[in-house]
């Protein structure tokens, strides 16, 4: 039976073993050992996060996170994909 928690198998293993992910090449890897270096685990543990929380996790300024968010939304709008997401 497939689990519907949004985690990958490797994320579940890290949580179960309480060990940080070492796969720095993974696109979901983040330098945040408190949540096993996994973006999916961060979202699983906290749900939606504020831009300030993301800035703290990613060790970037709030302003930089806001710039990244704005650029991503602009790109989604240009590709007519903005309606695919709920905010």
Secondary structure, 3 states (H helix, E strand, C coil): CCCCCCCCHHHHHHHHHCCCCCCCCCCCECCCHHHCCEHHHHHHHHCCCCHHHHHHHHCCCHHHHHHHHHHHHHHHHHCCCHHHCCC
